Amino acid sequence: MKQTIENPNDVDWEGFWAERLEGKVNKDWNKAAPGFYRRTRKDDYQDALFDMLILDEDDVVLDVGCGEGSVTIPIAKRVKKVIGLDSSPKMLEYLEKRAADNNIDNIETILKPIEEISYDEIGDVDVVVCSRSLNGILPIGNVLSELNRIANKYVFITIFGPENKKIEKDFDRELGIKTEDFPDYNYFFNILFNIGIYANVERFDLNNYREYDSIEDAMDNGKFRLDLYSDEEKIKLKDYLERILTKDSKTGKLYNVKDKADWVMVWWKK
């Protein structure tokens, strides 16, 4: 018998979010930190992000899941203070190094999992930024409620768009693995709606495909889960990349036009 839901607000979107994340293995961010630090460069994602952020020079900003500082550092150049929160001590170590290299002294760091964030510890800030950091978070409703309490002016969050990870999914199919996508952004929007937050949703218009110096660079770029692949699967990944990547005759870089990021901005004004 078909189940009827009389009130759409009764749909357990947070439960669906949790189901989609079931069985997903968390990345070892300490292990990943050196690669992220090496690869960080300005790209059209950053351009799109900063085109949408609303920041004032007197603002205090909380950067949630700040990582090695690819977003934290440019934010710090525009505002009074940034609090960078991350669960990886290695990521924060690289953030502090990058801040020192750029003579930036208005960044404070907090070592803490995003799942444990609380207003009681952080207090009030002007703007909360969660750049590519909430896709795998549980319990997502509690985290969003706390972020909403913390922000006095705006919350800006980017999550996966519908066409993210195209070449990774193609490779999984070659291995015979069914790709379990992260929850779509419509889950996220509806979770917010159900807790009384009425957000804006905008998809980034990103044009640049990724480029690599070598096959090894393409393998070690953070998109593929090398830590979960067997030696045989790593050999297959190398063969796959050799087949699908093209060398740019002018730059010598390797690329595939399908290898583009897809991100959605979800944001609201307090």
Secondary structure, DSSP 8 states (H G I E B T S, - for coil): -----S-GGGS-HHHHHHHHHTT-----HHHHHHHHHHH----HHHHHHHHH----TT-EEEEET-TTSTTHHHHHTTSSEEEEEES-HHHHHHHHHHHHHTT---EEEEE--GGG--HHHH--EEEEEEES--TT-SSHHHHHHHHHHHEEEEEEEEEE-TT--HHHHHHHHHHT--------HHHHHHHHHHTT---EEEE-----EEEESSHHHHHTSSSS-GGGS-HHHHHHHHHHHHHH-EE-TTT--EEEEEEE--EEEEEEE-
